[in-house]
């Protein structure tokens, strides 16, 4: 019985050893989930800002030295723990609202958000009523034009000719 106990005990030790090695290997592997990459965060923020020097060029793709420096500023601010809105506010305060991809929805700028929708709705309404009017006219059929007035002699002659046939 002592031999049986030793075999079972050694099997348990072997299983525990394998589990310990597996746990240790999992713990030291560098493939564990990492936090978000700081460069990805910088590029995501820079994509929403536009270069004040180059027209219509997002900050994340602009190759000027100024944009490279501004991306470095964004990276520094992200490392300091500033939020995306704080970074955007900093650039707006420094360069004006033209660095934003779209105008802020306040004041007169609301028209940039409202007018396209109003234009689409107005165009759809005009198209609807125009097509509807065409279909109604087509369904009614074109009314025959009024017959031109003919003289009495001509009408009698037509009647006479028709009777002869």
Secondary structure, 3 states (H helix, E strand, C coil): CHHHHHHHHHHHHHHHHHHHHHHHHHHHCCCCCCCCCHHHHHHHHHHCEECCCCCCCECCCCCCHHHHHHHHHHHHHHHCCCCHHHHHHHHHHHHCHHHECCCCCCHHHHHHHHHHHHHHHHHHHHHHHHHHHHHHHHHHCCCCCCCCCCCHHHHHHHHHHHHHC
